Amino acid sequence: MIQLPNDPEYYSVEEAADELLLQVSEFIGVNTVYIAKKEENYMQVLDSYNENEHIVDSDLQVNYADSYCQFVMDSTDSHFKTFNLTTEEATTHMQLAKEIGAKAFMGVKLYGKDNEEFGTLCVMDLNEKKFTERELSFLQSVGKVFNFIINLDETKQQIDLLSTPIVPVTEGVVVLPLVGIMNEERSSRLLENILHHAHQEDLDYFIMDLSGLITFNNLFTNHLIHIIDALELMGITPVVIGVRPDMAMAQVNQGTYFNKIKVAASLEQALKQIGFSLIKNEA
């Protein structure tokens, strides 16, 4: 039985993946299971599970032409499987499997809103394995669960984007609370909205609150850097608040860059950094 996270209201793709990928690994008997989103020229791994050997990292990016997901995406049957990537005629020329030592591979295509292609749900193992029709059927069933979650997730992201206002704090200062999951499309729309607002208003400081984000990966870090650079080019000082410990640990490699910008734990501390303070009126 496929068990979902215990959340009566809503769970994201990543939150669902934490539980479902483990179940797939146990049922099919493979080392690695991952879900990947197709971006313009590459596949972006959103989450992965590795039972013993670490084959696929979460947040991994692979050029589309170098990925095995391409065979899933290009398949008219919406799936692709092989017991050995290194001997399969379609994949024998590719080096990735030889580098990571993977052999068995199976993947199914995932769909989002309006039945648009989203990405893949794939399994890998270091040993050869002939996948049965029952195992393929199970993976397709889990894929349908992900399709439903992706649809809800993308709908919620659109609602969040429209309903998350850029809030004026004081003259020349605004704050934008970021929530949910930041993917390629949403990050691009966010950049456009921020720059449009910054152009229309006479701003000195733009505060971004990251505490509501579900995921904070290298993909979003790159978009955040673009937003920060664009604001600075417009003469606006960006300030980042709400960085959780897990975000900080994940972005240690970006430390040199983030040392150059203003970072604060809370809105109150951010306002103090830029010369403002919150004063309680006496009754």
Buried (B, 14 or more C-beta within 10 A) or exposed (E): EEEBEEEEEEBBBBBBBEBBBBBBBEBBBBBBBBBBBBBEEBBBBBBBBBBEEEBBEBBBBBEBEEBBBBBBBEBEEBBBBBBBBBEBEEBEEBEBBEEBEBBBBBBBBBBBBEEEEBBBBBBBBBEEBEBEEEBBEBBBEBBBBBBEBBBBBBEBBBEBBEEBEBEEBEEBBBBBBBBBBBBBBBBEBBBEBBBEBBEEEEBBBBBBBBBEBBBBBBBBBEBBBEBBEBBBEEEBBBBBBBBEEEBBEBBEEBEEBBEEBBBBEEBEEBBEBBEBEEEEEEE
